[in-house]
């Protein structure tokens, strides 16, 4: 169950756009435009509807993924922090 008001949705929109701006990709301008188009396209969805909740959930997940990239803007270094073990080992790593 997700219920966000207009101001919360606007805050999420701005956070996603800021995350895209800091994302280390050659295609971030296209991604930035895509985010803007998607939010505008879905701006008329009734708050609390299933479609609205789905879009908000997708935006929140996208923001989480964007924020998993940590940057040091001065020298251009960046690293990824994963929230899940990418290669889970069988039997807790014991062989």
N, CA, C and O atoms as a GROMACS GRO file, in nm:
protein
  380
    1UNK      N    1   0.084  -0.118   0.000
    1UNK     CA    2   0.000   0.000   0.000
    1UNK      C    3   0.088   0.124   0.000
    1UNK      O    4   0.169   0.143   0.091
    2UNK      N    5   0.074   0.206  -0.100
    2UNK     CA    6   0.152   0.330  -0.112
    2UNK      C    7   0.054   0.445  -0.126
    2UNK      O    8  -0.034   0.442  -0.211
    3UNK      N    9   0.070   0.545  -0.043
    3UNK     CA   10  -0.012   0.665  -0.057
    3UNK      C   11   0.080   0.785  -0.039
    3UNK      O   12   0.124   0.815   0.071
    4UNK      N   13   0.106   0.850  -0.148
    4UNK     CA   14   0.192   0.968  -0.147
    4UNK      C   15   0.111   1.084  -0.202
    4UNK      O   16   0.038   1.070  -0.300
    5UNK      N   17   0.125   1.198  -0.139
    5UNK     CA   18   0.060   1.317  -0.189
    5UNK      C   19   0.139   1.379  -0.302
    5UNK      O   20   0.247   1.331  -0.338
    6UNK      N   21   0.086   1.484  -0.357
    6UNK     CA   22   0.151   1.552  -0.469
    6UNK      C   23   0.291   1.602  -0.431
    6UNK      O   24   0.384   1.591  -0.511
    7UNK      N   25   0.306   1.656  -0.310
    7UNK     CA   26   0.438   1.708  -0.270
    7UNK      C   27   0.539   1.594  -0.253
    7UNK      O   28   0.657   1.612  -0.284
    8UNK      N   29   0.494   1.477  -0.204
    8UNK     CA   30   0.584   1.362  -0.192
    8UNK      C   31   0.627   1.312  -0.329
    8UNK      O   32   0.742   1.274  -0.350
    9UNK      N   33   0.533   1.310  -0.422
    9UNK     CA   34   0.564   1.265  -0.558
    9UNK      C   35   0.662   1.361  -0.624
    9UNK      O   36   0.755   1.318  -0.692
   10UNK      N   37   0.643   1.490  -0.604
   10UNK     CA   38   0.735   1.590  -0.659
   10UNK      C   39   0.875   1.574  -0.599
   10UNK      O   40   0.975   1.586  -0.670
   11UNK      N   41   0.881   1.547  -0.470
   11UNK     CA   42   1.010   1.525  -0.402
   11UNK      C   43   1.080   1.402  -0.462
   11UNK      O   44   1.201   1.405  -0.487
   12UNK      N   45   1.005   1.294  -0.484
   12UNK     CA   46   1.060   1.173  -0.544
   12UNK      C   47   1.112   1.202  -0.685
   12UNK      O   48   1.220   1.157  -0.723
   13UNK      N   49   1.034   1.277  -0.762
   13UNK     CA   50   1.073   1.316  -0.898
   13UNK      C   51   1.207   1.391  -0.897
   13UNK      O   52   1.295   1.361  -0.977
   14UNK      N   53   1.221   1.487  -0.807
   14UNK     CA   54   1.345   1.565  -0.798
   14UNK      C   55   1.462   1.477  -0.754
   14UNK      O   56   1.573   1.494  -0.804
   15UNK      N   57   1.437   1.385  -0.661
   15UNK     CA   58   1.543   1.296  -0.616
   15UNK      C   59   1.591   1.205  -0.728
   15UNK      O   60   1.711   1.183  -0.743
   16UNK      N   61   1.499   1.154  -0.807
   16UNK     CA   62   1.535   1.068  -0.920
   16UNK      C   63   1.616   1.148  -1.022
   16UNK      O   64   1.718   1.099  -1.071
   17UNK      N   65   1.572   1.270  -1.053
   17UNK     CA   66   1.646   1.352  -1.150
   17UNK      C   67   1.787   1.383  -1.100
   17UNK      O   68   1.882   1.379  -1.178
   18UNK      N   69   1.802   1.413  -0.970
   18UNK     CA   70   1.936   1.438  -0.914
   18UNK      C   71   2.022   1.312  -0.922
   18UNK      O   72   2.142   1.319  -0.951
   19UNK      N   73   1.961   1.198  -0.895
   19UNK     CA   74   2.034   1.073  -0.904
   19UNK      C   75   2.082   1.044  -1.045
   19UNK      O   76   2.193   0.996  -1.065
   20UNK      N   77   1.998   1.074  -1.142
   20UNK     CA   78   2.036   1.054  -1.283
   20UNK      C   79   2.151   1.148  -1.320
   20UNK      O   80   2.243   1.108  -1.392
   21UNK      N   81   2.147   1.271  -1.271
   21UNK     CA   82   2.254   1.366  -1.302
   21UNK      C   83   2.390   1.317  -1.253
   21UNK      O   84   2.492   1.346  -1.316
   22UNK      N   85   2.392   1.244  -1.142
   22UNK     CA   86   2.518   1.196  -1.086
   22UNK      C   87   2.554   1.054  -1.133
   22UNK      O   88   2.659   1.002  -1.097
   23UNK      N   89   2.468   0.994  -1.213
   23UNK     CA   90   2.489   0.857  -1.260
   23UNK      C   91   2.602   0.852  -1.363
   23UNK      O   92   2.602   0.931  -1.457
   24UNK      N   93   2.698   0.762  -1.347
   24UNK     CA   94   2.813   0.757  -1.438
   24UNK      C   95   2.780   0.683  -1.568
   24UNK      O   96   2.811   0.565  -1.582
   25UNK      N   97   2.717   0.752  -1.660
   25UNK     CA   98   2.678   0.690  -1.787
   25UNK      C   99   2.686   0.792  -1.900
   25UNK      O  100   2.660   0.910  -1.881
   26UNK      N  101   2.722   0.742  -2.016
   26UNK     CA  102   2.722   0.829  -2.134
   26UNK      C  103   2.580   0.860  -2.179
   26UNK      O  104   2.557   0.957  -2.252
   27UNK      N  105   2.485   0.779  -2.135
   27UNK     CA  106   2.346   0.795  -2.177
   27UNK      C  107   2.259   0.864  -2.073
   27UNK      O  108   2.137   0.856  -2.080
   28UNK      N  109   2.321   0.934  -1.977
   28UNK     CA  110   2.240   0.992  -1.871
   28UNK      C  111   2.149   1.104  -1.920
   28UNK      O  112   2.044   1.127  -1.859
   29UNK      N  113   2.184   1.174  -2.027
   29UNK     CA  114   2.094   1.278  -2.079
   29UNK      C  115   1.965   1.216  -2.131
   29UNK      O  116   1.856   1.270  -2.108
   30UNK      N  117   1.977   1.103  -2.200
   30UNK     CA  118   1.857   1.033  -2.249
   30UNK      C  119   1.776   0.978  -2.132
   30UNK      O  120   1.653   0.982  -2.135
   31UNK      N  121   1.843   0.926  -2.032
   31UNK     CA  122   1.775   0.875  -1.913
   31UNK      C  123   1.703   0.987  -1.840
   31UNK      O  124   1.591   0.969  -1.792
   32UNK      N  125   1.767   1.103  -1.830
   32UNK     CA  126   1.708   1.221  -1.766
   32UNK      C  127   1.578   1.260  -1.838
   32UNK      O  128   1.475   1.284  -1.775
   33UNK      N  129   1.585   1.266  -1.971
   33UNK     CA  130   1.465   1.299  -2.050
   33UNK      C  131   1.356   1.194  -2.031
   33UNK      O  132   1.238   1.228  -2.020
   34UNK      N  133   1.395   1.067  -2.027
   34UNK     CA  134   1.298   0.959  -2.011
   34UNK      C  135   1.226   0.968  -1.877
   34UNK      O  136   1.105   0.947  -1.870
   35UNK      N  137   1.299   1.000  -1.772
   35UNK     CA  138   1.238   1.017  -1.640
   35UNK      C  139   1.136   1.130  -1.644
   35UNK      O  140   1.024   1.115  -1.594
   36UNK      N  141   1.173   1.243  -1.703
   36UNK     CA  142   1.081   1.357  -1.711
   36UNK      C  143   0.955   1.321  -1.788
   36UNK      O  144   0.844   1.355  -1.746
   37UNK      N  145   0.971   1.252  -1.901
   37UNK     CA  146   0.856   1.213  -1.983
   37UNK      C  147   0.766   1.117  -1.905
   37UNK      O  148   0.644   1.132  -1.906
   38UNK      N  149   0.826   1.018  -1.838
   38UNK     CA  150   0.747   0.920  -1.764
   38UNK      C  151   0.668   0.985  -1.651
   38UNK      O  152   0.550   0.956  -1.632
   39UNK      N  153   0.732   1.074  -1.575
   39UNK     CA  154   0.660   1.140  -1.466
   39UNK      C  155   0.547   1.227  -1.520
   39UNK      O  156   0.438   1.229  -1.464
   40UNK      N  157   0.573   1.299  -1.628
   40UNK     CA  158   0.467   1.384  -1.687
   40UNK      C  159   0.352   1.299  -1.739
   40UNK      O  160   0.235   1.332  -1.720
   41UNK      N  161   0.387   1.189  -1.806
   41UNK     CA  162   0.284   1.102  -1.863
   41UNK      C  163   0.194   1.045  -1.753
   41UNK      O  164   0.073   1.028  -1.774
   42UNK      N  165   0.251   1.015  -1.639
   42UNK     CA  166   0.175   0.953  -1.532
   42UNK      C  167   0.122   1.052  -1.429
   42UNK      O  168   0.065   1.011  -1.327
   43UNK      N  169   0.140   1.180  -1.453
   43UNK     CA  170   0.099   1.281  -1.355
   43UNK      C  171  -0.052   1.289  -1.335
   43UNK      O  172  -0.099   1.340  -1.233
   44UNK      N  173  -0.128   1.239  -1.430
   44UNK     CA  174  -0.274   1.248  -1.418
   44UNK      C  175  -0.336   1.124  -1.353
   44UNK      O  176  -0.457   1.118  -1.336
   45UNK      N  177  -0.253   1.026  -1.315
   45UNK     CA  178  -0.307   0.908  -1.250
   45UNK      C  179  -0.365   0.946  -1.114
   45UNK      O  180  -0.305   1.025  -1.041
   46UNK      N  181  -0.480   0.891  -1.080
   46UNK     CA  182  -0.539   0.921  -0.949
   46UNK      C  183  -0.452   0.868  -0.835
   46UNK      O  184  -0.409   0.753  -0.837
   47UNK      N  185  -0.426   0.952  -0.737
   47UNK     CA  186  -0.345   0.912  -0.621
   47UNK      C  187  -0.414   0.795  -0.552
   47UNK      O  188  -0.533   0.798  -0.523
   48UNK      N  189  -0.334   0.691  -0.527
   48UNK     CA  190  -0.387   0.572  -0.460
   48UNK      C  191  -0.434   0.463  -0.553
   48UNK      O  192  -0.462   0.352  -0.509
   49UNK      N  193  -0.445   0.493  -0.684
   49UNK     CA  194  -0.488   0.389  -0.779
   49UNK      C  195  -0.376   0.285  -0.794
   49UNK      O  196  -0.261   0.311  -0.760
   50UNK      N  197  -0.413   0.169  -0.844
   50UNK     CA  198  -0.314   0.063  -0.864
   50UNK      C  199  -0.203   0.109  -0.959
   50UNK      O  200  -0.085   0.083  -0.932
   51UNK      N  201  -0.238   0.175  -1.068
   51UNK     CA  202  -0.137   0.224  -1.162
   51UNK      C  203  -0.046   0.326  -1.096
   51UNK      O  204   0.076   0.323  -1.116
   52UNK      N  205  -0.102   0.416  -1.019
   52UNK     CA  206  -0.023   0.517  -0.948
   52UNK      C  207   0.076   0.450  -0.854
   52UNK      O  208   0.195   0.481  -0.854
   53UNK      N  209   0.026   0.356  -0.774
   53UNK     CA  210   0.112   0.286  -0.679
   53UNK      C  211   0.223   0.209  -0.749
   53UNK      O  212   0.337   0.206  -0.702
   54UNK      N  213   0.191   0.147  -0.862
   54UNK     CA  214   0.292   0.074  -0.938
   54UNK      C  215   0.401   0.168  -0.988
   54UNK      O  216   0.520   0.137  -0.976
   55UNK      N  217   0.362   0.283  -1.041
   55UNK     CA  218   0.460   0.380  -1.093
   55UNK      C  219   0.547   0.437  -0.981
   55UNK      O  220   0.667   0.456  -0.999
   56UNK      N  221   0.487   0.464  -0.866
   56UNK     CA  222   0.563   0.515  -0.752
   56UNK      C  223   0.663   0.411  -0.706
   56UNK      O  224   0.779   0.442  -0.679
   57UNK      N  225   0.619   0.286  -0.696
   57UNK     CA  226   0.707   0.178  -0.655
   57UNK      C  227   0.825   0.164  -0.753
   57UNK      O  228   0.939   0.146  -0.710
   58UNK      N  229   0.797   0.171  -0.883
   58UNK     CA  230   0.903   0.164  -0.984
   58UNK      C  231   1.001   0.279  -0.968
   58UNK      O  232   1.122   0.259  -0.979
   59UNK      N  233   0.949   0.399  -0.943
   59UNK     CA  234   1.036   0.516  -0.927
   59UNK      C  235   1.123   0.501  -0.801
   59UNK      O  236   1.241   0.536  -0.803
   60UNK      N  237   1.065   0.450  -0.694
   60UNK     CA  238   1.141   0.431  -0.570
   60UNK      C  239   1.251   0.326  -0.590
   60UNK      O  240   1.362   0.343  -0.541
   61UNK      N  241   1.219   0.219  -0.660
   61UNK     CA  242   1.319   0.116  -0.687
   61UNK      C  243   1.430   0.171  -0.776
   61UNK      O  244   1.548   0.142  -0.755
   62UNK      N  245   1.392   0.250  -0.876
   62UNK     CA  246   1.492   0.312  -0.963
   62UNK      C  247   1.582   0.406  -0.886
   62UNK      O  248   1.703   0.410  -0.909
   63UNK      N  249   1.524   0.483  -0.794
   63UNK     CA  250   1.604   0.574  -0.712
   63UNK      C  251   1.700   0.495  -0.624
   63UNK      O  252   1.816   0.534  -0.609
   64UNK      N  253   1.655   0.386  -0.567
   64UNK     CA  254   1.742   0.301  -0.486
   64UNK      C  255   1.860   0.250  -0.568
   64UNK      O  256   1.973   0.249  -0.520
   65UNK      N  257   1.833   0.210  -0.691
   65UNK     CA  258   1.941   0.163  -0.778
   65UNK      C  259   2.038   0.276  -0.810
   65UNK      O  260   2.159   0.257  -0.808
   66UNK      N  261   1.985   0.394  -0.841
   66UNK     CA  262   2.072   0.508  -0.870
   66UNK      C  263   2.159   0.544  -0.751
   66UNK      O  264   2.277   0.575  -0.766
   67UNK      N  265   2.099   0.539  -0.632
   67UNK     CA  266   2.173   0.577  -0.512
   67UNK      C  267   2.273   0.471  -0.468
   67UNK      O  268   2.355   0.496  -0.380
   68UNK      N  269   2.268   0.351  -0.529
   68UNK     CA  270   2.365   0.248  -0.495
   68UNK      C  271   2.502   0.281  -0.552
   68UNK      O  272   2.601   0.218  -0.516
   69UNK      N  273   2.507   0.381  -0.640
   69UNK     CA  274   2.634   0.427  -0.694
   69UNK      C  275   2.684   0.542  -0.608
   69UNK      O  276   2.614   0.642  -0.589
   70UNK      N  277   2.805   0.528  -0.557
   70UNK     CA  278   2.865   0.631  -0.473
   70UNK      C  279   2.975   0.699  -0.554
   70UNK      O  280   3.056   0.631  -0.616
   71UNK      N  281   2.978   0.830  -0.554
   71UNK     CA  282   3.069   0.905  -0.638
   71UNK      C  283   3.162   0.994  -0.558
   71UNK      O  284   3.130   1.040  -0.449
   72UNK      N  285   3.277   1.017  -0.616
   72UNK     CA  286   3.367   1.120  -0.570
   72UNK      C  287   3.386   1.212  -0.690
   72UNK      O  288   3.470   1.185  -0.775
   73UNK      N  289   3.309   1.319  -0.698
   73UNK     CA  290   3.305   1.404  -0.817
   73UNK      C  291   3.438   1.473  -0.849
   73UNK      O  292   3.463   1.504  -0.965
   74UNK      N  293   3.522   1.496  -0.751
   74UNK     CA  294   3.646   1.570  -0.777
   74UNK      C  295   3.740   1.495  -0.870
   74UNK      O  296   3.799   1.556  -0.960
   75UNK      N  297   3.756   1.364  -0.849
   75UNK     CA  298   3.850   1.292  -0.933
   75UNK      C  299   3.783   1.191  -1.026
   75UNK      O  300   3.852   1.117  -1.096
   76UNK      N  301   3.651   1.187  -1.025
   76UNK     CA  302   3.579   1.101  -1.117
   76UNK      C  303   3.572   0.955  -1.076
   76UNK      O  304   3.526   0.872  -1.154
   77UNK      N  305   3.617   0.922  -0.956
   77UNK     CA  306   3.609   0.784  -0.910
   77UNK      C  307   3.470   0.753  -0.860
   77UNK      O  308   3.402   0.838  -0.804
   78UNK      N  309   3.429   0.630  -0.880
   78UNK     CA  310   3.301   0.587  -0.829
   78UNK      C  311   3.307   0.439  -0.800
   78UNK      O  312   3.390   0.366  -0.854
   79UNK      N  313   3.218   0.394  -0.713
   79UNK     CA  314   3.208   0.254  -0.680
   79UNK      C  315   3.062   0.217  -0.661
   79UNK      O  316   2.978   0.304  -0.640
   80UNK      N  317   3.033   0.089  -0.669
   80UNK     CA  318   2.898   0.040  -0.654
   80UNK      C  319   2.888  -0.036  -0.523
   80UNK      O  320   2.974  -0.118  -0.491
   81UNK      N  321   2.782  -0.008  -0.447
   81UNK     CA  322   2.756  -0.081  -0.325
   81UNK      C  323   2.629  -0.161  -0.346
   81UNK      O  324   2.521  -0.104  -0.360
   82UNK      N  325   2.643  -0.292  -0.349
   82UNK     CA  326   2.530  -0.379  -0.372
   82UNK      C  327   2.461  -0.411  -0.240
   82UNK      O  328   2.526  -0.426  -0.137
   83UNK      N  329   2.329  -0.420  -0.245
   83UNK     CA  330   2.254  -0.454  -0.125
   83UNK      C  331   2.234  -0.604  -0.113
   83UNK      O  332   2.185  -0.652  -0.011
   84UNK      N  333   2.272  -0.678  -0.215
   84UNK     CA  334   2.258  -0.823  -0.213
   84UNK      C  335   2.389  -0.888  -0.248
   84UNK      O  336   2.472  -0.828  -0.318
   85UNK      N  337   2.410  -1.009  -0.201
   85UNK     CA  338   2.529  -1.086  -0.236
   85UNK      C  339   2.515  -1.128  -0.382
   85UNK      O  340   2.424  -1.204  -0.415
   86UNK      N  341   2.604  -1.080  -0.471
   86UNK     CA  342   2.588  -1.111  -0.613
   86UNK      C  343   2.611  -1.259  -0.648
   86UNK      O  344   2.552  -1.310  -0.743
   87UNK      N  345   2.696  -1.326  -0.572
   87UNK     CA  346   2.727  -1.464  -0.598
   87UNK      C  347   2.709  -1.545  -0.471
   87UNK      O  348   2.808  -1.581  -0.406
   88UNK      N  349   2.584  -1.576  -0.432
   88UNK     CA  350   2.565  -1.650  -0.308
   88UNK      C  351   2.633  -1.786  -0.316
   88UNK      O  352   2.627  -1.854  -0.419
   89UNK      N  353   2.699  -1.823  -0.207
   89UNK     CA  354   2.770  -1.951  -0.204
   89UNK      C  355   2.685  -2.058  -0.139
   89UNK      O  356   2.612  -2.032  -0.044
   90UNK      N  357   2.696  -2.176  -0.192
   90UNK     CA  358   2.622  -2.289  -0.142
   90UNK      C  359   2.674  -2.327  -0.002
   90UNK      O  360   2.794  -2.322   0.021
   91UNK      N  361   2.589  -2.363   0.087
   91UNK     CA  362   2.624  -2.405   0.222
   91UNK      C  363   2.698  -2.298   0.300
   91UNK      O  364   2.788  -2.331   0.378
   92UNK      N  365   2.664  -2.172   0.280
   92UNK     CA  366   2.725  -2.063   0.357
   92UNK      C  367   2.871  -2.042   0.329
   92UNK      O  368   2.941  -1.985   0.412
   93UNK      N  369   2.920  -2.086   0.212
   93UNK     CA  370   3.059  -2.065   0.173
   93UNK      C  371   3.151  -2.179   0.211
   93UNK      O  372   3.271  -2.175   0.181
   94UNK      N  373   3.097  -2.282   0.276
   94UNK     CA  374   3.181  -2.397   0.311
   94UNK      C  375   3.185  -2.494   0.195
   94UNK      O  376   3.085  -2.516   0.126
   95UNK      N  377   3.300  -2.552   0.174
   95UNK     CA  378   3.314  -2.650   0.065
   95UNK      C  379   3.342  -2.786   0.120
   95UNK      O  380   3.358  -2.882   0.044
   0.00000   0.00000   0.00000
